[in-house]
Amino acid sequence: MSVDISSLPPNVQERLLRLQQQQQTLRTILTQKQQLELELTEVDQALSELEELTDSAIIYKSLGSLLVKSKRTKVTNELNERKDLLDMRIKVLSKQEERLQSQVKDLQTKIQRDLRPLSP
């Protein structure tokens, strides 16, 4: 049984709209977090490979569509900085995710409570 949204009280309509917006925001955050976690895995793999090389090993890093010769220590430092940044961004997104999940759950509860009197 579906309910015509326009027949709902304005406060319920507003909550439903907010719920949809928050769910979309949550999906966006989850997608961003997943992409960052994938990049973090790649950085960890690259660092792991670099650890096995000697300082005299020839290293190339990608710079746009070019491969440029670089020093192992420089590349390792850049990757460690990137890893720190990714870790920080993932933590921020995780906090946003938790907060939004809580808000979505709260809104769902309020909407269900508001709709109970309307159900036969």
PADRENSE-40006 format. One record per residue: residue number from 0; residue in three letters; x, y, z of N, C-alpha, C, CB in turn. Coordinates in Angstrom, 1 decimal, always signed. Glycine has a CB too. Example, Ala and Ser with C-alpha at 12.3 -4.5 7.8 and 13.67 -1.06 7.14 Angstrom:
2
REC   seq   type     n_c1     n_c2     n_c3    ca_c1    ca_c2    ca_c3     c_c1     c_c2     c_c3    cb_c1    cb_c2    cb_c3
REC     0    ALA    +13.2     -5.7     +7.8    +12.3     -4.5     +7.8    +13.2     -3.3     +7.8    +11.3     -4.5     +9.0
REC     1    SER    +12.8     -2.2     +7.1    +13.7     -1.1     +7.1    +12.9     +0.0     +7.9    +14.1     -0.6     +5.7
***
This chain:
120
REC   seq   type     n_c1     n_c2     n_c3    ca_c1    ca_c2    ca_c3     c_c1     c_c2     c_c3    cb_c1    cb_c2    cb_c3
REC     0    MET     +0.8     -1.2     +0.0     +0.0     +0.0     +0.0     +0.9     +1.2     +0.0     -1.0     +0.0     +1.2
REC     1    SER     +0.7     +2.1     -1.0     +1.5     +3.4     -1.0     +0.6     +4.5     -0.6     +2.1     +3.6     -2.4
REC     2    VAL     +1.3     +5.5     -0.1     +0.6     +6.7     +0.4     +1.0     +7.9     -0.5     +1.0     +7.1     +1.9
REC     3    ASP     +0.1     +8.7     -1.0     +0.3     +9.8     -1.8     +1.1    +10.9     -0.9     -1.0    +10.4     -2.4
REC     4    ILE     +2.3    +11.2     -1.3     +3.1    +12.1     -0.5     +2.5    +13.5     -0.3     +4.5    +12.3     -1.2
REC     5    SER     +1.8    +13.9     -1.3     +1.1    +15.3     -1.2     +0.0    +15.3     -0.1     +0.6    +15.7     -2.5
REC     6    SER     -0.5    +14.1     +0.2     -1.6    +14.0     +1.2     -1.0    +14.0     +2.6     -2.5    +12.8     +1.0
REC     7    LEU     +0.3    +13.9     +2.8     +0.9    +13.8     +4.1     +1.0    +15.2     +4.7     +2.3    +13.1     +4.0
REC     8    PRO     +1.1    +15.3     +6.0     +1.3    +16.6     +6.6     +2.6    +17.2     +6.2     +1.3    +16.5     +8.2
REC     9    PRO     +2.7    +18.5     +6.1     +3.9    +19.2     +5.7     +5.2    +18.8     +6.4     +3.8    +20.7     +5.8
REC    10    ASN     +5.1    +18.6     +7.7     +6.3    +18.2     +8.5     +6.8    +16.8     +8.1     +6.0    +18.2    +10.0
REC    11    VAL     +5.9    +15.9     +7.7     +6.3    +14.6     +7.3     +6.9    +14.7     +5.9     +5.1    +13.6     +7.3
REC    12    GLN     +6.3    +15.5     +5.0     +6.9    +15.7     +3.7     +8.3    +16.2     +3.8     +6.0    +16.7     +2.9
REC    13    GLU     +8.5    +17.2     +4.7     +9.8    +17.8     +4.8    +10.8    +16.7     +5.4     +9.7    +19.0     +5.8
REC    14    ARG    +10.4    +15.9     +6.3    +11.2    +14.9     +6.8    +11.6    +13.8     +5.7    +10.6    +14.2     +8.0
REC    15    LEU    +10.6    +13.5     +4.9    +10.9    +12.5     +3.8    +11.9    +13.1     +2.9     +9.6    +12.2     +3.1
REC    16    LEU    +11.8    +14.4     +2.5    +12.7    +15.1     +1.7    +14.1    +15.1     +2.3    +12.2    +16.5     +1.3
REC    17    ARG    +14.2    +15.4     +3.5    +15.5    +15.4     +4.2    +16.1    +14.0     +4.3    +15.3    +16.0     +5.7
REC    18    LEU    +15.2    +13.0     +4.5    +15.7    +11.6     +4.5    +16.3    +11.3     +3.2    +14.6    +10.7     +4.9
REC    19    GLN    +15.7    +11.6     +2.1    +16.2    +11.3     +0.8    +17.5    +12.0     +0.5    +15.2    +11.7     -0.3
REC    20    GLN    +17.6    +13.3     +0.9    +18.8    +14.1     +0.7    +20.0    +13.4     +1.5    +18.6    +15.5     +1.1
REC    21    GLN    +19.7    +13.1     +2.8    +20.7    +12.5     +3.6    +21.2    +11.1     +3.1    +20.3    +12.4     +5.0
REC    22    GLN    +20.2    +10.3     +2.6    +20.6     +9.0     +2.0    +21.5     +9.2     +0.8    +19.3     +8.2     +1.6
REC    23    GLN    +21.2    +10.2     +0.0    +22.0    +10.5     -1.2    +23.4    +11.0     -0.8    +21.4    +11.6     -2.1
REC    24    THR    +23.5    +11.8     +0.2    +24.8    +12.3     +0.7    +25.6    +11.1     +1.3    +24.6    +13.4     +1.8
REC    25    LEU    +24.9    +10.2     +2.0    +25.6     +9.0     +2.6    +26.1     +8.2     +1.4    +24.6     +8.2     +3.4
REC    26    ARG    +25.4     +8.0     +0.4    +25.9     +7.2     -0.7    +27.1     +7.8     -1.4    +24.8     +7.0     -1.8
REC    27    THR    +27.1     +9.1     -1.5    +28.2     +9.9     -2.0    +29.5     +9.7     -1.1    +27.9    +11.4     -2.2
REC    28    ILE    +29.3     +9.8     +0.2    +30.4     +9.7     +1.1    +30.9     +8.3     +1.0    +29.9    +10.0     +2.5
REC    29    LEU    +30.1     +7.3     +1.0    +30.5     +5.9     +0.9    +31.3     +5.6     -0.4    +29.3     +4.9     +1.0
REC    30    THR    +30.9     +6.2     -1.5    +31.6     +6.1     -2.7    +33.0     +6.7     -2.6    +30.8     +6.7     -3.9
REC    31    GLN    +33.1     +7.9     -2.1    +34.3     +8.6     -1.9    +35.3     +7.8     -1.0    +34.1    +10.0     -1.3
REC    32    LYS    +34.7     +7.3     +0.1    +35.5     +6.6     +1.0    +36.1     +5.3     +0.4    +34.7     +6.2     +2.3
REC    33    GLN    +35.3     +4.6     -0.4    +35.7     +3.4     -1.1    +36.8     +3.7     -2.1    +34.5     +2.8     -1.8
REC    34    GLN    +36.7     +4.8     -2.8    +37.8     +5.2     -3.8    +39.1     +5.5     -3.0    +37.3     +6.5     -4.6
REC    35    LEU    +39.0     +6.2     -1.9    +40.2     +6.6     -1.1    +40.8     +5.3     -0.5    +39.8     +7.6     +0.0
REC    36    GLU    +40.0     +4.4     -0.1    +40.5     +3.1     +0.5    +41.2     +2.3     -0.6    +39.4     +2.3     +1.1
REC    37    LEU    +40.7     +2.4     -1.8    +41.4     +1.7     -2.9    +42.7     +2.3     -3.2    +40.5     +1.7     -4.2
REC    38    GLU    +42.7     +3.6     -3.3    +44.0     +4.4     -3.5    +45.0     +4.1     -2.4    +43.7     +5.9     -3.6
REC    39    LEU    +44.5     +4.0     -1.1    +45.4     +3.7     +0.0    +46.0     +2.3     -0.2    +44.6     +3.8     +1.3
REC    40    THR    +45.2     +1.4     -0.6    +45.8     +0.0     -0.9    +46.9     +0.0     -1.9    +44.6     -0.9     -1.3
REC    41    GLU    +46.7     +0.8     -3.0    +47.7     +1.0     -4.0    +49.0     +1.6     -3.5    +47.1     +1.8     -5.2
REC    42    VAL    +48.8     +2.6     -2.6    +50.0     +3.3     -2.0    +50.7     +2.3     -1.1    +49.5     +4.6     -1.3
REC    43    ASP    +50.0     +1.6     -0.3    +50.6     +0.6     +0.6    +51.4     -0.5     -0.2    +49.5     -0.1     +1.4
REC    44    GLN    +50.8     -0.9     -1.3    +51.5     -1.9     -2.2    +52.8     -1.3     -2.8    +50.5     -2.4     -3.3
REC    45    ALA    +52.7     -0.1     -3.2    +53.9     +0.6     -3.8    +55.0     +0.7     -2.8    +53.5     +2.0     -4.4
REC    46    LEU    +54.6     +1.1     -1.5    +55.5     +1.3     -0.5    +56.2     -0.1     -0.1    +54.9     +1.9     +0.8
REC    47    SER    +55.4     -1.1     -0.1    +55.9     -2.4     +0.1    +56.9     -2.8     -0.9    +54.7     -3.4     +0.2
REC    48    GLU    +56.6     -2.6     -2.2    +57.6     -2.9     -3.2    +58.9     -2.0     -3.1    +57.0     -2.6     -4.6
REC    49    LEU    +58.7     -0.8     -2.7    +59.9     +0.1     -2.6    +60.8     -0.4     -1.4    +59.5     +1.5     -2.3
REC    50    GLU    +60.2     -0.9     -0.4    +61.0     -1.4     +0.8    +62.0     -2.5     +0.3    +60.1     -1.9     +1.9
REC    51    GLU    +61.6     -3.3     -0.7    +62.5     -4.4     -1.1    +63.6     -3.9     -2.0    +61.6     -5.4     -1.8
REC    52    LEU    +63.6     -2.7     -2.5    +64.6     -2.2     -3.4    +65.7     -1.5     -2.6    +64.0     -1.2     -4.4
REC    53    THR    +66.9     -1.5     -3.2    +68.0     -0.8     -2.7    +67.9     +0.7     -3.0    +69.4     -1.4     -3.2
REC    54    ASP    +68.7     +1.5     -2.3    +68.7     +2.9     -2.6    +69.2     +3.2     -4.0    +69.5     +3.7     -1.5
REC    55    SER    +70.0     +2.4     -4.5    +70.6     +2.6     -5.8    +69.7     +2.1     -7.0    +72.0     +1.9     -6.0
REC    56    ALA    +68.6     +1.5     -6.6    +67.7     +1.0     -7.7    +67.1     +2.2     -8.5    +66.5     +0.2     -7.0
REC    57    ILE    +66.9     +2.0     -9.7    +66.3     +3.0    -10.6    +64.8     +3.0    -10.5    +66.8     +2.8    -12.1
REC    58    ILE    +64.2     +4.1    -10.1    +62.8     +4.2     -9.9    +62.2     +5.2    -10.9    +62.5     +4.7     -8.4
REC    59    TYR    +61.1     +4.9    -11.4    +60.3     +5.8    -12.3    +59.0     +6.1    -11.6    +60.2     +5.3    -13.7
REC    60    LYS    +58.6     +7.3    -11.7    +57.2     +7.7    -11.2    +56.4     +8.3    -12.3    +57.3     +8.6     -9.9
REC    61    SER    +55.1     +8.1    -12.2    +54.2     +8.7    -13.2    +54.0    +10.1    -12.9    +52.9     +7.9    -13.2
REC    62    LEU    +54.1    +10.9    -13.9    +53.8    +12.4    -13.9    +53.0    +12.7    -15.1    +55.2    +13.2    -13.9
REC    63    GLY    +51.7    +12.6    -14.9    +50.7    +12.7    -16.0    +50.9    +11.5    -16.9    +51.0    +14.1    -16.7
REC    64    SER    +51.2    +11.8    -18.2    +51.4    +10.7    -19.1    +52.9    +10.4    -19.3    +50.8    +11.1    -20.5
REC    65    LEU    +53.7    +10.9    -18.4    +55.2    +10.6    -18.5    +55.6     +9.8    -17.4    +56.0    +11.9    -18.5
REC    66    LEU    +56.7     +9.0    -17.6    +57.4     +8.4    -16.5    +58.7     +9.1    -16.3    +57.6     +6.8    -16.8
REC    67    VAL    +59.0     +9.5    -15.1    +60.2    +10.3    -14.8    +61.0     +9.6    -13.8    +59.8    +11.7    -14.3
REC    68    LYS    +62.3     +9.6    -14.0    +63.3     +8.9    -13.1    +63.3     +9.7    -11.8    +64.7     +8.9    -13.8
REC    69    SER    +63.4     +9.0    -10.7    +63.4     +9.6     -9.4    +64.1     +8.8     -8.4    +61.9     +9.8     -8.9
REC    70    LYS    +64.4     +9.4     -7.3    +65.2     +8.6     -6.2    +64.2     +7.9     -5.4    +66.0     +9.6     -5.4
REC    71    ARG    +64.6     +6.7     -4.9    +63.8     +5.9     -4.1    +63.3     +6.6     -2.8    +64.5     +4.6     -3.7
REC    72    THR    +64.2     +7.3     -2.2    +63.8     +8.0     -0.9    +62.8     +9.1     -1.2    +65.1     +8.6     -0.3
REC    73    LYS    +62.9     +9.8     -2.3    +62.0    +10.9     -2.6    +60.6    +10.3     -2.9    +62.5    +11.7     -3.8
REC    74    VAL    +60.6     +9.2     -3.7    +59.3     +8.6     -4.0    +58.6     +8.0     -2.7    +59.5     +7.4     -5.0
REC    75    THR    +59.5     +7.4     -1.9    +59.0     +6.8     -0.6    +58.4     +7.9     +0.3    +60.1     +6.1     +0.2
REC    76    ASN    +59.1     +9.1     +0.4    +58.6    +10.2     +1.2    +57.2    +10.7     +0.6    +59.6    +11.3     +1.2
REC    77    GLU    +57.2    +10.8     -0.7    +55.9    +11.3     -1.3    +54.8    +10.4     -1.1    +56.1    +11.5     -2.9
REC    78    LEU    +55.1     +9.1     -1.2    +54.0     +8.1     -1.0    +53.6     +8.0     +0.5    +54.5     +6.7     -1.4
REC    79    ASN    +54.5     +8.2     +1.4    +54.1     +8.3     +2.8    +53.3     +9.5     +3.1    +55.4     +8.3     +3.7
REC    80    GLU    +53.6    +10.6     +2.5    +52.8    +11.8     +2.7    +51.4    +11.6     +2.1    +53.4    +13.0     +2.0
REC    81    ARG    +51.3    +10.9     +1.0    +50.0    +10.7     +0.3    +49.2     +9.7     +1.2    +50.2    +10.0     -1.1
REC    82    LYS    +49.9     +8.7     +1.8    +49.2     +7.8     +2.7    +48.7     +8.5     +3.9    +50.2     +6.7     +3.2
REC    83    ASP    +49.4     +9.4     +4.5    +48.9    +10.1     +5.7    +47.7    +10.9     +5.3    +50.0    +11.1     +6.2
REC    84    LEU    +47.7    +11.6     +4.2    +46.6    +12.4     +3.7    +45.4    +11.5     +3.5    +47.0    +13.2     +2.4
REC    85    LEU    +45.6    +10.4     +2.8    +44.5     +9.4     +2.6    +43.9     +8.9     +3.9    +44.9     +8.3     +1.7
REC    86    ASP    +44.7     +8.6     +4.9    +44.3     +8.1     +6.2    +43.4     +9.2     +6.8    +45.5     +7.8     +7.1
REC    87    MET    +43.9    +10.4     +6.8    +43.1    +11.5     +7.4    +41.8    +11.7     +6.7    +44.0    +12.8     +7.4
REC    88    ARG    +41.8    +11.7     +5.4    +40.5    +11.9     +4.7    +39.5    +10.8     +4.9    +40.8    +12.1     +3.2
REC    89    ILE    +40.0     +9.5     +5.0    +39.2     +8.4     +5.3    +38.6     +8.5     +6.7    +40.0     +7.1     +5.2
REC    90    LYS    +39.3     +9.0     +7.6    +38.8     +9.1     +9.0    +37.7    +10.2     +9.0    +39.9     +9.6    +10.0
REC    91    VAL    +37.9    +11.3     +8.3    +36.9    +12.4     +8.3    +35.6    +11.8     +7.6    +37.4    +13.6     +7.4
REC    92    LEU    +35.8    +11.1     +6.5    +34.6    +10.5     +5.9    +33.9     +9.5     +6.7    +35.0     +9.9     +4.5
REC    93    SER    +34.7     +8.7     +7.5    +34.1     +7.7     +8.4    +33.2     +8.4     +9.5    +35.2     +6.9     +9.1
REC    94    LYS    +33.7     +9.5    +10.0    +33.0    +10.3    +11.0    +31.7    +10.9    +10.4    +33.8    +11.4    +11.6
REC    95    GLN    +31.8    +11.4     +9.2    +30.6    +11.9     +8.5    +29.6    +10.8     +8.2    +31.0    +12.6     +7.2
REC    96    GLU    +30.1     +9.6     +7.8    +29.3     +8.5     +7.6    +28.5     +8.1     +8.9    +30.1     +7.3     +7.1
REC    97    GLU    +29.2     +8.0    +10.0    +28.6     +7.6    +11.2    +27.5     +8.6    +11.6    +29.6     +7.5    +12.4
REC    98    ARG    +27.8     +9.9    +11.5    +26.9    +11.0    +11.8    +25.6    +10.9    +10.9    +27.5    +12.3    +11.7
REC    99    LEU    +25.8    +10.7     +9.7    +24.7    +10.6     +8.7    +23.9     +9.4     +8.9    +25.2    +10.7     +7.3
REC   100    GLN    +24.5     +8.3     +9.2    +23.8     +7.0     +9.5    +22.9     +7.2    +10.7    +24.7     +5.8     +9.7
REC   101    SER    +23.4     +7.9    +11.7    +22.6     +8.2    +12.9    +21.4     +9.1    +12.6    +23.5     +8.8    +14.0
REC   102    GLN    +21.7    +10.1    +11.8    +20.6    +11.0    +11.4    +19.5    +10.4    +10.5    +21.2    +12.3    +10.7
REC   103    VAL    +20.0     +9.5     +9.6    +19.0     +8.8     +8.8    +18.2     +7.9     +9.6    +19.8     +7.9     +7.7
REC   104    LYS    +18.8     +7.2    +10.6    +18.0     +6.3    +11.4    +17.0     +7.0    +12.3    +19.0     +5.5    +12.4
REC   105    ASP    +17.4     +8.2    +12.8    +16.6     +9.0    +13.6    +15.4     +9.5    +12.8    +17.3    +10.2    +14.2
REC   106    LEU    +15.7    +10.0    +11.5    +14.6    +10.4    +10.7    +13.6     +9.3    +10.3    +15.2    +11.0     +9.4
REC   107    GLN    +14.2     +8.1    +10.0    +13.3     +7.0     +9.7    +12.4     +6.7    +10.9    +14.2     +5.7     +9.4
REC   108    THR    +12.9     +6.7    +12.1    +12.1     +6.5    +13.3    +11.0     +7.5    +13.4    +13.0     +6.5    +14.5
REC   109    LYS    +11.3     +8.8    +13.2    +10.3     +9.8    +13.3     +9.3     +9.7    +12.2    +11.0    +11.2    +13.2
REC   110    ILE     +9.7     +9.4    +11.0     +8.7     +9.2     +9.9     +7.8     +8.0    +10.2     +9.4     +9.0     +8.6
REC   111    GLN     +8.3     +7.0    +10.7     +7.5     +5.8    +11.0     +6.5     +6.2    +12.1     +8.3     +4.6    +11.5
REC   112    ARG     +6.9     +6.9    +13.1     +6.1     +7.3    +14.2     +5.0     +8.2    +13.6     +6.9     +8.0    +15.3
REC   113    ASP     +5.4     +9.2    +12.7     +4.4    +10.1    +12.1     +3.4     +9.4    +11.3     +5.1    +11.1    +11.3
REC   114    LEU     +3.8     +8.3    +10.6     +2.9     +7.6     +9.7     +2.0     +6.6    +10.4     +3.7     +6.9     +8.7
REC   115    ARG     +2.3     +6.2    +11.6     +1.5     +5.2    +12.3     +0.0     +5.5    +12.4     +2.0     +5.0    +13.7
REC   116    PRO     -0.4     +6.8    +12.7     -1.8     +7.1    +12.8     -2.5     +7.0    +11.4     -1.9     +8.5    +13.4
REC   117    LEU     -1.7     +7.1    +10.4     -2.3     +7.1     +9.0     -2.6     +5.7     +8.6     -1.4     +7.8     +8.0
REC   118    SER     -1.9     +4.7     +9.1     -2.0     +3.3     +8.7     -3.3     +2.8     +9.3     -0.8     +2.5     +9.2
REC   119    PRO     -4.0     +1.9     +8.5     -5.3     +1.3     +9.0     -5.0     +0.2    +10.1     -6.1     +0.8     +7.9
***
